[in-house]
């Protein structure tokens, strides 16, 4: 789910109505979405918090609109709103956070878990509403060399001690705009989720993207996608120049036409 717009109305009776619009960017319908709101005053101090539990049938790519103006609004748009009691002033800042999703096939997602299963129509049924996912857990940085110069002390460290990085490119073949990338993610699941969310957020109808390239390690640090609008190719490699060349060579090898705008996306993890 992606929140596309929010609105806040001060009702002059000690109440505030906050509304949102959201779109299902997953590949399957959801039956429940939970959002939390935090409201801050002009000094940045928290005023109130609220929870909105939205139930219904939210299909892939469908925009679920809330009340966005003082006038008008369908009865259903008010279901995307939460009422806050005891507010002496209109909040200067609202923070909206999605905390849980229940899909119609019985799978669930909670904040802090990867969202990858949401992009599969088959999905994975989660036991007890949760999922254990593999991935690297960054450990403590190794002890570095220490030097002393006069009264000053310096200590070195190793950047790679933060663990391996993962990247993903998601894309709708043929599109020049529906592409999403992620780099330096702590696990492949997180990289897939970030790239798919970005791609589906740009896709017509909010769905249809698939993972095309995954990057990790020294030999797969970079990824690229090339197209001539009739054919496409993907590539991964140790550096961006070699990876782009591999994508272009693969495109040409299958009969594609080379042009200055062949490359749709090219990204690299930094480690």
PASEBA-1860 file (N, C-alpha, C; in nm, 3 decimals):
! residues 271
1> XXXXXXXX> 0.084/-0.118/0.000/0.000/0.000/0.000/0.088/0.125/0.000 ~ 0.045/0.224/-0.075/0.118/0.351/-0.080/0.020/0.463/-0.050 ~ 0.051/0.546/0.050/-0.031/0.664/0.079/-0.002/0.769/-0.027 ~ -0.105/0.813/-0.099/-0.086/0.907/-0.209/-0.117/1.051/-0.170 ~ -0.200/1.072/-0.068/-0.238/1.209/-0.031/-0.298/1.207/0.109 ~ -0.279/1.317/0.182/-0.340/1.331/0.314/-0.405/1.468/0.325 ~ -0.499/1.482/0.418/-0.561/1.611/0.446/-0.596/1.618/0.593 ~ -0.594/1.738/0.649/-0.626/1.760/0.790/-0.727/1.873/0.799
9> XXXXXXXX> -0.838/1.849/0.871/-0.943/1.950/0.888/-0.961/1.976/1.038 ~ -0.951/2.103/1.080/-0.978/2.143/1.217/-1.125/2.179/1.226 ~ -1.199/2.106/1.309/-1.345/2.116/1.310/-1.399/2.220/1.407 ~ -1.312/2.294/1.476/-1.353/2.404/1.565/-1.434/2.359/1.685 ~ -1.433/2.233/1.716/-1.503/2.184/1.835/-1.411/2.094/1.917 ~ -1.282/2.124/1.908/-1.185/2.042/1.978/-1.154/1.911/1.909 ~ -1.196/1.901/1.782/-1.172/1.778/1.707/-1.097/1.810/1.577 ~ -1.017/1.715/1.534/-0.946/1.724/1.407/-0.980/1.599/1.326
17> XXXXXXXX> -1.014/1.619/1.199/-1.035/1.506/1.109/-0.915/1.495/1.016 ~ -0.851/1.380/1.014/-0.739/1.356/0.923/-0.781/1.245/0.828 ~ -0.757/1.266/0.700/-0.798/1.172/0.596/-0.680/1.138/0.506 ~ -0.687/1.024/0.441/-0.581/0.985/0.348/-0.640/0.912/0.229 ~ -0.566/0.915/0.119/-0.594/0.832/0.003/-0.477/0.735/-0.012 ~ -0.507/0.612/-0.055/-0.400/0.515/-0.070/-0.428/0.425/-0.190 ~ -0.321/0.363/-0.239/-0.330/0.275/-0.354/-0.266/0.140/-0.321 ~ -0.331/0.034/-0.362/-0.277/-0.100/-0.345/-0.177/-0.126/-0.458
25> XXXXXXXX> -0.047/-0.130/-0.426/0.056/-0.155/-0.527/0.099/-0.301/-0.528 ~ 0.032/-0.384/-0.448/0.061/-0.527/-0.449/-0.011/-0.593/-0.566 ~ 0.019/-0.722/-0.588/-0.039/-0.795/-0.699/-0.165/-0.871/-0.660 ~ -0.215/-0.848/-0.539/-0.336/-0.917/-0.495/-0.417/-0.826/-0.405 ~ -0.545/-0.860/-0.392/-0.638/-0.774/-0.319/-0.615/-0.784/-0.169 ~ -0.639/-0.672/-0.101/-0.629/-0.666/0.045/-0.767/-0.646/0.104 ~ -0.785/-0.696/0.226/-0.913/-0.680/0.294/-0.905/-0.589/0.415 ~ -0.785/-0.558/0.460/-0.769/-0.468/0.575/-0.633/-0.400/0.569
33> XXXXXXXX> -0.632/-0.271/0.600/-0.508/-0.193/0.607/-0.513/-0.108/0.732 ~ -0.407/-0.111/0.811/-0.400/-0.031/0.934/-0.299/0.081/0.916 ~ -0.341/0.203/0.952/-0.255/0.321/0.946/-0.249/0.384/1.085 ~ -0.136/0.445/1.117/-0.125/0.526/1.239/-0.091/0.669/1.201 ~ -0.139/0.762/1.282/-0.114/0.905/1.261/-0.051/0.962/1.387 ~ 0.049/1.046/1.368/0.103/1.125/1.479/0.094/1.271/1.440 ~ 0.046/1.354/1.532/0.027/1.496/1.505/0.119/1.577/1.595 ~ 0.194/1.670/1.535/0.285/1.755/1.609/0.238/1.900/1.606
41> XXXXXXXX> 0.271/1.975/1.711/0.237/2.117/1.713/0.346/2.197/1.643 ~ 0.335/2.329/1.649/0.430/2.415/1.577/0.572/2.404/1.630 ~ 0.589/2.352/1.752/0.722/2.335/1.810/0.778/2.196/1.784 ~ 0.701/2.113/1.713/0.746/1.978/1.684/0.716/1.878/1.792 ~ 0.640/1.918/1.894/0.606/1.827/2.002/0.482/1.745/1.966 ~ 0.480/1.616/1.997/0.363/1.534/1.965/0.238/1.584/2.038 ~ 0.127/1.594/1.964/0.000/1.635/2.023/-0.091/1.516/2.051 ~ -0.119/1.439/1.947/-0.211/1.327/1.957/-0.165/1.216/1.862
49> XXXXXXXX> -0.212/1.097/1.888/-0.193/0.986/1.796/-0.327/0.921/1.767 ~ -0.338/0.859/1.651/-0.463/0.794/1.613/-0.433/0.673/1.527 ~ -0.526/0.579/1.527/-0.516/0.458/1.445/-0.638/0.451/1.354 ~ -0.616/0.426/1.226/-0.724/0.407/1.130/-0.715/0.265/1.077 ~ -0.820/0.187/1.099/-0.828/0.051/1.044/-0.930/0.052/0.931 ~ -0.881/0.039/0.809/-0.966/0.047/0.689/-0.992/-0.095/0.639 ~ -1.119/-0.133/0.631/-1.156/-0.266/0.584/-1.240/-0.254/0.457 ~ -1.237/-0.359/0.376/-1.310/-0.361/0.251/-1.243/-0.456/0.154
57> XXXXXXXX> -1.255/-0.429/0.027/-1.187/-0.507/-0.076/-1.109/-0.410/-0.163 ~ -0.977/-0.413/-0.151/-0.890/-0.318/-0.217/-0.807/-0.391/-0.322 ~ -0.849/-0.385/-0.448/-0.785/-0.458/-0.555/-0.654/-0.397/-0.598 ~ -0.571/-0.475/-0.670/-0.442/-0.425/-0.719/-0.460/-0.303/-0.808 ~ -0.381/-0.199/-0.780/-0.383/-0.079/-0.862/-0.495/0.017/-0.834 ~ -0.587/-0.017/-0.744/-0.704/0.067/-0.720/-0.670/0.178/-0.621 ~ -0.706/0.300/-0.655/-0.688/0.415/-0.566/-0.809/0.426/-0.475 ~ -0.787/0.422/-0.345/-0.894/0.434/-0.246/-0.885/0.577/-0.192
65> XXXXXXXX> -0.978/0.661/-0.234/-0.969/0.804/-0.207/-1.039/0.844/-0.077 ~ -0.974/0.930/-0.001/-1.033/0.989/0.117/-1.084/1.129/0.088 ~ -1.139/1.192/0.190/-1.191/1.329/0.175/-1.075/1.426/0.172 ~ -1.061/1.499/0.061/-0.944/1.585/0.042/-0.978/1.733/0.038 ~ -1.106/1.770/0.050/-1.142/1.912/0.047/-1.253/1.937/0.148 ~ -1.271/2.063/0.184/-1.374/2.100/0.282/-1.514/2.070/0.228 ~ -1.532/2.083/0.096/-1.661/2.062/0.033/-1.664/1.927/-0.035 ~ -1.782/1.868/-0.045/-1.799/1.745/-0.120/-1.739/1.626/-0.049
73> XXXXXXXX> -1.723/1.519/-0.125/-1.672/1.394/-0.070/-1.782/1.291/-0.061 ~ -1.757/1.173/-0.116/-1.857/1.067/-0.111/-1.862/1.009/0.031 ~ -1.972/0.940/0.065/-1.980/0.878/0.197/-1.863/0.784/0.225 ~ -1.818/0.712/0.121/-1.709/0.617/0.141/-1.578/0.688/0.170 ~ -1.562/0.811/0.120/-1.436/0.882/0.142/-1.413/0.912/0.289 ~ -1.522/0.923/0.367/-1.508/0.949/0.510/-1.454/0.826/0.585 ~ -1.464/0.707/0.523/-1.409/0.587/0.585/-1.258/0.589/0.589 ~ -1.197/0.679/0.512/-1.052/0.695/0.511/-1.008/0.804/0.607
81> XXXXXXXX> -1.092/0.837/0.703/-1.064/0.947/0.796/-1.066/0.898/0.940 ~ -0.987/0.964/1.024/-0.988/0.940/1.168/-1.017/1.072/1.238 ~ -1.094/1.067/1.346/-1.128/1.186/1.425/-1.043/1.189/1.551 ~ -0.980/1.302/1.575/-0.896/1.321/1.693/-0.968/1.413/1.790 ~ -0.989/1.367/1.911/-1.057/1.445/2.014/-0.958/1.532/2.093 ~ -1.008/1.642/2.144/-0.933/1.722/2.238/-0.815/1.796/2.179 ~ -0.824/1.841/2.054/-0.716/1.917/1.991/-0.746/2.066/2.002 ~ -0.657/2.142/2.065/-0.679/2.284/2.082/-0.644/2.365/1.959
89> XXXXXXXX> -0.570/2.305/1.867/-0.528/2.375/1.746/-0.509/2.274/1.635 ~ -0.506/2.325/1.511/-0.480/2.238/1.398/-0.335/2.196/1.400 ~ -0.305/2.066/1.385/-0.165/2.022/1.386/-0.086/2.087/1.273 ~ 0.040/2.117/1.300/0.127/2.172/1.196/0.195/2.063/1.116 ~ 0.194/1.939/1.167/0.258/1.829/1.098/0.188/1.699/1.135 ~ 0.158/1.618/1.034/0.106/1.484/1.062/0.200/1.382/1.001 ~ 0.225/1.276/1.074/0.311/1.167/1.028/0.223/1.044/1.009 ~ 0.216/0.992/0.887/0.131/0.878/0.855/0.219/0.757/0.833
97> XXXXXXXX> 0.181/0.646/0.894/0.262/0.525/0.884/0.169/0.405/0.865 ~ 0.200/0.321/0.768/0.125/0.198/0.747/0.183/0.091/0.838 ~ 0.098/0.022/0.914/0.149/-0.072/1.014/0.112/-0.217/0.988 ~ 0.005/-0.244/0.913/-0.034/-0.383/0.890/-0.126/-0.393/0.769 ~ -0.118/-0.506/0.699/-0.206/-0.535/0.586/-0.251/-0.681/0.595 ~ -0.379/-0.704/0.570/-0.432/-0.840/0.558/-0.482/-0.856/0.416 ~ -0.433/-0.960/0.346/-0.473/-0.984/0.208/-0.587/-1.085/0.203 ~ -0.663/-1.080/0.096/-0.782/-1.164/0.085/-0.748/-1.312/0.077
105> XXXXXXXX> -0.623/-1.346/0.042/-0.585/-1.487/0.037/-0.538/-1.539/0.172 ~ -0.546/-1.455/0.275/-0.509/-1.497/0.409/-0.369/-1.460/0.452 ~ -0.286/-1.411/0.360/-0.152/-1.369/0.398/-0.159/-1.233/0.467 ~ -0.059/-1.205/0.549/-0.056/-1.080/0.623/0.083/-1.019/0.617 ~ 0.087/-0.891/0.645/0.214/-0.819/0.657/0.204/-0.726/0.776 ~ 0.313/-0.714/0.852/0.320/-0.619/0.962/0.447/-0.536/0.948 ~ 0.442/-0.415/0.999/0.556/-0.325/0.991/0.680/-0.394/1.046 ~ 0.789/-0.383/0.970/0.914/-0.446/1.008/0.941/-0.576/0.935
113> XXXXXXXX> 0.836/-0.632/0.871/0.853/-0.754/0.793/0.870/-0.718/0.647 ~ 0.937/-0.803/0.567/0.946/-0.775/0.424/0.810/-0.786/0.359 ~ 0.790/-0.717/0.249/0.660/-0.709/0.184/0.660/-0.789/0.053 ~ 0.763/-0.873/0.032/0.781/-0.938/-0.097/0.664/-1.028/-0.132 ~ 0.610/-1.102/-0.034/0.501/-1.194/-0.064/0.380/-1.123/-0.121 ~ 0.366/-0.995/-0.091/0.252/-0.919/-0.141/0.255/-0.904/-0.292 ~ 0.374/-0.916/-0.352/0.384/-0.895/-0.495/0.368/-1.025/-0.573 ~ 0.349/-1.136/-0.502/0.321/-1.264/-0.566/0.174/-1.295/-0.551
121> XXXXXXXX> 0.110/-1.330/-0.660/-0.033/-1.363/-0.651/-0.055/-1.489/-0.570 ~ 0.043/-1.578/-0.570/0.030/-1.698/-0.489/0.053/-1.664/-0.342 ~ 0.160/-1.593/-0.316/0.186/-1.547/-0.181/0.232/-1.660/-0.089 ~ 0.260/-1.626/0.033/0.299/-1.720/0.136/0.212/-1.698/0.257 ~ 0.146/-1.804/0.302/0.062/-1.790/0.420/0.153/-1.780/0.542 ~ 0.135/-1.677/0.620/0.225/-1.650/0.732/0.169/-1.712/0.860 ~ 0.252/-1.786/0.929/0.209/-1.848/1.053/0.201/-1.744/1.163 ~ 0.091/-1.746/1.238/0.073/-1.654/1.351/0.088/-1.508/1.311
129> XXXXXXXX> 0.053/-1.478/1.186/0.055/-1.339/1.143/0.194/-1.283/1.121 ~ 0.296/-1.369/1.115/0.432/-1.316/1.098/0.512/-1.403/1.004 ~ 0.634/-1.364/0.981/0.721/-1.438/0.891/0.864/-1.418/0.934 ~ 0.941/-1.524/0.931/1.084/-1.515/0.959/1.157/-1.516/0.827 ~ 1.238/-1.419/0.802/1.304/-1.402/0.674/1.454/-1.401/0.694 ~ 1.526/-1.472/0.608/1.671/-1.475/0.618/1.732/-1.345/0.570 ~ 1.856/-1.324/0.606/1.925/-1.202/0.563/2.040/-1.176/0.657 ~ 2.123/-1.085/0.622/2.240/-1.057/0.704/2.204/-0.964/0.818
137> XXXXXXXX> 2.263/-0.988/0.932/2.248/-0.899/1.046/2.381/-0.833/1.070 ~ 2.391/-0.704/1.047/2.521/-0.638/1.063/2.574/-0.658/1.204 ~ 2.698/-0.700/1.216/2.759/-0.718/1.346/2.835/-0.594/1.389 ~ 2.902/-0.605/1.502/2.980/-0.492/1.551/3.099/-0.470/1.459 ~ 3.137/-0.347/1.436/3.251/-0.322/1.348/3.379/-0.380/1.409 ~ 3.465/-0.434/1.325/3.588/-0.493/1.377/3.679/-0.386/1.435 ~ 3.760/-0.430/1.528/3.855/-0.336/1.588/3.959/-0.296/1.484 ~ 3.984/-0.167/1.470/4.078/-0.118/1.371/4.212/-0.083/1.434
145> XXXXXXXX> 4.304/-0.050/1.349/4.437/-0.011/1.397/4.428/0.123/1.469 ~ 4.504/0.136/1.575/4.506/0.259/1.655/4.645/0.320/1.650 ~ 4.651/0.451/1.627/4.779/0.520/1.625/4.771/0.640/1.719 ~ 4.885/0.678/1.772/4.892/0.794/1.861/4.997/0.890/1.807 ~ 4.956/1.015/1.791/5.047/1.118/1.743/5.041/1.232/1.844 ~ 5.148/1.243/1.924/5.146/1.343/2.029/5.034/1.312/2.127 ~ 4.943/1.408/2.142/4.830/1.386/2.232/4.705/1.341/2.161 ~ 4.714/1.314/2.030/4.596/1.274/1.953/4.599/1.125/1.924
153> XXXXXXXX> 4.481/1.065/1.922/4.466/0.923/1.895/4.374/0.903/1.776 ~ 4.417/0.820/1.681/4.334/0.788/1.565/4.308/0.639/1.557 ~ 4.190/0.603/1.509/4.157/0.462/1.496/4.093/0.436/1.361 ~ 4.134/0.330/1.293/4.079/0.294/1.163/3.966/0.194/1.174 ~ 3.891/0.179/1.066/3.781/0.083/1.060/3.766/0.031/0.918 ~ 3.682/-0.069/0.901/3.659/-0.132/0.772/3.513/-0.111/0.733 ~ 3.489/-0.044/0.622/3.352/-0.013/0.580/3.272/-0.139/0.553 ~ 3.335/-0.241/0.496/3.263/-0.363/0.461/3.213/-0.439/0.583
161> XXXXXXXX> 3.251/-0.394/0.702/3.204/-0.461/0.823/3.055/-0.448/0.844 ~ 2.985/-0.362/0.768/2.841/-0.346/0.786/2.762/-0.458/0.719 ~ 2.831/-0.551/0.652/2.763/-0.665/0.593/2.739/-0.645/0.444 ~ 2.697/-0.753/0.376/2.674/-0.745/0.231/2.556/-0.656/0.196 ~ 2.559/-0.603/0.076/2.450/-0.518/0.028/2.376/-0.590/-0.084 ~ 2.247/-0.558/-0.097/2.163/-0.620/-0.198/2.091/-0.511/-0.279 ~ 2.072/-0.539/-0.406/2.001/-0.443/-0.492/1.905/-0.513/-0.585 ~ 1.810/-0.436/-0.639/1.707/-0.491/-0.728/1.667/-0.385/-0.830
169> XXXXXXXX> 1.637/-0.430/-0.952/1.571/-0.345/-1.051/1.440/-0.414/-1.089 ~ 1.328/-0.345/-1.070/1.196/-0.394/-1.110/1.147/-0.310/-1.227 ~ 1.073/-0.373/-1.318/1.039/-0.303/-1.443/0.921/-0.369/-1.510 ~ 0.844/-0.290/-1.586/0.745/-0.343/-1.679/0.806/-0.338/-1.818 ~ 0.833/-0.453/-1.881/0.896/-0.451/-2.014/0.819/-0.364/-2.112 ~ 0.894/-0.278/-2.180/0.835/-0.186/-2.277/0.810/-0.048/-2.222 ~ 0.807/-0.034/-2.088/0.780/0.097/-2.029/0.908/0.178/-2.017 ~ 0.896/0.308/-2.035/1.010/0.398/-2.015/1.002/0.469/-1.880
177> XXXXXXXX> 0.892/0.451/-1.810/0.874/0.522/-1.683/0.851/0.429/-1.564 ~ 0.790/0.313/-1.586/0.759/0.223/-1.476/0.880/0.135/-1.445 ~ 0.974/0.191/-1.372/1.094/0.120/-1.331/1.129/0.164/-1.189 ~ 1.167/0.070/-1.107/1.205/0.101/-0.970/1.335/0.034/-0.934 ~ 1.420/0.103/-0.861/1.551/0.048/-0.824/1.572/0.058/-0.674 ~ 1.654/-0.031/-0.622/1.695/-0.028/-0.482/1.839/-0.073/-0.475 ~ 1.918/-0.006/-0.392/2.058/-0.046/-0.371/2.089/-0.043/-0.222 ~ 2.194/-0.116/-0.186/2.248/-0.117/-0.049/2.146/-0.158/0.055
185> XXXXXXXX> 2.054/-0.246/0.019/1.956/-0.297/0.114/2.019/-0.405/0.201 ~ 1.971/-0.425/0.324/2.031/-0.524/0.414/1.998/-0.669/0.377 ~ 1.896/-0.691/0.292/1.862/-0.826/0.247/1.799/-0.816/0.109 ~ 1.793/-0.930/0.038/1.732/-0.928/-0.094/1.582/-0.901/-0.086 ~ 1.517/-0.949/0.020/1.374/-0.924/0.038/1.345/-0.775/0.047 ~ 1.427/-0.704/0.124/1.405/-0.560/0.140/1.431/-0.489/0.007 ~ 1.535/-0.527/-0.065/1.564/-0.465/-0.195/1.450/-0.488/-0.293 ~ 1.397/-0.612/-0.298/1.284/-0.641/-0.387/1.164/-0.554/-0.352
193> XXXXXXXX> 1.135/-0.542/-0.223/1.018/-0.464/-0.179/1.031/-0.318/-0.219 ~ 1.148/-0.259/-0.195/1.168/-0.118/-0.228/1.155/-0.095/-0.378 ~ 1.221/-0.179/-0.457/1.216/-0.162/-0.603/1.076/-0.184/-0.657 ~ 1.005/-0.288/-0.609/0.869/-0.315/-0.655/0.774/-0.203/-0.615 ~ 0.789/-0.150/-0.494/0.702/-0.040/-0.450/0.721/0.083/-0.538 ~ 0.847/0.117/-0.568/0.874/0.232/-0.654/0.818/0.210/-0.794 ~ 0.840/0.091/-0.848/0.795/0.062/-0.985/0.643/0.063/-0.995 ~ 0.575/-0.009/-0.905/0.428/-0.012/-0.910/0.367/0.124/-0.882
201> XXXXXXXX> 0.438/0.207/-0.804/0.389/0.343/-0.781/0.390/0.428/-0.906 ~ 0.474/0.391/-1.004/0.483/0.465/-1.130/0.407/0.396/-1.243 ~ 0.360/0.274/-1.219/0.298/0.195/-1.325/0.153/0.238/-1.348 ~ 0.105/0.233/-1.472/-0.037/0.257/-1.499/-0.121/0.154/-1.425 ~ -0.214/0.201/-1.345/-0.294/0.109/-1.266/-0.229/0.064/-1.137 ~ -0.104/0.104/-1.115/-0.038/0.074/-0.989/0.006/-0.070/-0.973 ~ 0.020/-0.148/-1.083/0.061/-0.287/-1.073/0.123/-0.330/-1.204 ~ 0.180/-0.450/-1.204/0.234/-0.508/-1.327/0.384/-0.520/-1.331
209> XXXXXXXX> 0.455/-0.464/-1.234/0.601/-0.471/-1.234/0.649/-0.609/-1.189 ~ 0.765/-0.648/-1.235/0.830/-0.770/-1.191/0.978/-0.743/-1.168 ~ 1.037/-0.823/-1.082/1.181/-0.812/-1.058/1.256/-0.865/-1.179 ~ 1.349/-0.785/-1.232/1.424/-0.822/-1.352/1.572/-0.847/-1.325 ~ 1.631/-0.774/-1.230/1.773/-0.790/-1.200/1.791/-0.785/-1.048 ~ 1.875/-0.875/-0.997/1.912/-0.872/-0.856/2.064/-0.860/-0.847 ~ 2.111/-0.777/-0.752/2.254/-0.752/-0.739/2.300/-0.779/-0.597 ~ 2.413/-0.848/-0.585/2.479/-0.865/-0.456/2.619/-0.920/-0.481
217> XXXXXXXX> 2.711/-0.893/-0.389/2.847/-0.943/-0.402/2.928/-0.864/-0.503 ~ 3.057/-0.898/-0.513/3.148/-0.823/-0.598/3.121/-0.845/-0.746 ~ 3.082/-0.968/-0.785/3.063/-0.997/-0.927/2.925/-0.959/-0.978 ~ 2.834/-0.928/-0.887/2.699/-0.886/-0.926/2.664/-0.754/-0.857 ~ 2.761/-0.666/-0.845/2.740/-0.540/-0.773/2.649/-0.444/-0.848 ~ 2.649/-0.449/-0.982/2.573/-0.356/-1.065/2.469/-0.432/-1.149 ~ 2.366/-0.361/-1.189/2.264/-0.417/-1.276/2.220/-0.315/-1.379 ~ 2.167/-0.364/-1.491/2.122/-0.273/-1.597/2.013/-0.340/-1.680
225> XXXXXXXX> 1.927/-0.257/-1.739/1.824/-0.302/-1.832/1.832/-0.215/-1.956 ~ 1.827/-0.278/-2.074/1.829/-0.206/-2.201/1.710/-0.249/-2.286 ~ 1.660/-0.158/-2.369/1.549/-0.189/-2.459/1.556/-0.099/-2.582 ~ 1.503/-0.150/-2.693/1.483/-0.067/-2.812/1.334/-0.051/-2.840 ~ 1.253/-0.081/-2.739/1.106/-0.073/-2.743/1.043/-0.190/-2.819 ~ 1.124/-0.281/-2.872/1.073/-0.405/-2.931/1.133/-0.527/-2.862 ~ 1.255/-0.513/-2.814/1.325/-0.619/-2.741/1.389/-0.557/-2.617 ~ 1.427/-0.643/-2.525/1.498/-0.591/-2.408/1.602/-0.692/-2.362
233> XXXXXXXX> 1.693/-0.646/-2.278/1.796/-0.732/-2.221/1.828/-0.683/-2.081 ~ 1.880/-0.772/-1.999/1.923/-0.738/-1.864/2.067/-0.785/-1.845 ~ 2.135/-0.726/-1.748/2.273/-0.764/-1.722/2.310/-0.731/-1.578 ~ 2.408/-0.803/-1.527/2.469/-0.769/-1.398/2.619/-0.790/-1.410 ~ 2.696/-0.719/-1.327/2.841/-0.729/-1.336/2.910/-0.655/-1.225 ~ 3.044/-0.653/-1.227/3.121/-0.595/-1.118/3.129/-0.443/-1.119 ~ 3.108/-0.379/-1.236/3.109/-0.233/-1.240/3.009/-0.186/-1.344 ~ 2.974/-0.059/-1.336/2.863/-0.008/-1.417/2.895/-0.010/-1.566
241> XXXXXXXX> 3.018/0.022/-1.605/3.052/0.027/-1.747/3.042/-0.112/-1.812 ~ 3.099/-0.213/-1.747/3.091/-0.348/-1.801/2.947/-0.397/-1.806 ~ 2.870/-0.361/-1.705/2.731/-0.408/-1.699/2.648/-0.345/-1.809 ~ 2.664/-0.215/-1.831/2.591/-0.149/-1.939/2.631/-0.207/-2.075 ~ 2.761/-0.231/-2.095/2.806/-0.289/-2.222/2.746/-0.428/-2.241 ~ 2.741/-0.507/-2.134/2.684/-0.641/-2.144/2.536/-0.634/-2.182 ~ 2.463/-0.539/-2.124/2.321/-0.525/-2.158/2.303/-0.484/-2.304 ~ 2.385/-0.391/-2.352/2.375/-0.346/-2.491/2.416/-0.457/-2.588
249> XXXXXXXX> 2.522/-0.530/-2.554/2.566/-0.640/-2.640/2.458/-0.749/-2.648 ~ 2.393/-0.777/-2.535/2.287/-0.878/-2.534/2.168/-0.832/-2.616 ~ 2.136/-0.704/-2.608/2.026/-0.650/-2.687/2.056/-0.661/-2.836 ~ 2.177/-0.625/-2.873/2.216/-0.632/-3.015/2.222/-0.776/-3.063 ~ 2.266/-0.868/-2.977/2.280/-1.007/-3.016/2.146/-1.072/-3.049 ~ 2.039/-1.022/-2.990/1.908/-1.078/-3.019/1.831/-0.996/-3.122 ~ 1.906/-0.914/-3.198/1.845/-0.841/-3.307/1.796/-0.702/-3.273 ~ 1.830/-0.653/-3.155/1.788/-0.519/-3.115/1.867/-0.411/-3.185
257> XXXXXXXX> 1.811/-0.292/-3.186/1.874/-0.176/-3.249/1.935/-0.087/-3.142 ~ 2.063/-0.056/-3.154/2.130/0.027/-3.056/2.102/0.174/-3.082 ~ 2.080/0.249/-2.974/2.051/0.392/-2.980/2.097/0.456/-2.850 ~ 2.108/0.589/-2.846/2.155/0.656/-2.725/2.066/0.635/-2.603 ~ 1.937/0.600/-2.624/1.845/0.588/-2.511/1.808/0.444/-2.480 ~ 1.896/0.348/-2.513/1.865/0.208/-2.488/1.856/0.174/-2.339 ~ 1.939/0.236/-2.260/1.947/0.197/-2.118/1.830/0.257/-2.040 ~ 1.746/0.169/-1.984/1.632/0.211/-1.904/1.675/0.238/-1.759
265> XXXXXXX> 1.764/0.155/-1.707/1.810/0.172/-1.570/1.948/0.107/-1.554 ~ 2.033/0.168/-1.473/2.161/0.110/-1.437/2.200/0.162/-1.299 ~ 2.218/0.071/-1.204/2.251/0.107/-1.066/2.353/0.008/-1.012 ~ 2.421/0.050/-0.904/2.521/-0.036/-0.839/2.509/-0.024/-0.688 ~ 2.527/-0.135/-0.618/2.549/-0.126/-0.474/2.684/-0.060/-0.450 ~ 2.697/0.004/-0.338/2.824/0.071/-0.307/2.922/-0.023/-0.239 ~ 2.877/-0.141/-0.203/2.969/-0.240/-0.142/2.928/-0.380/-0.185
END
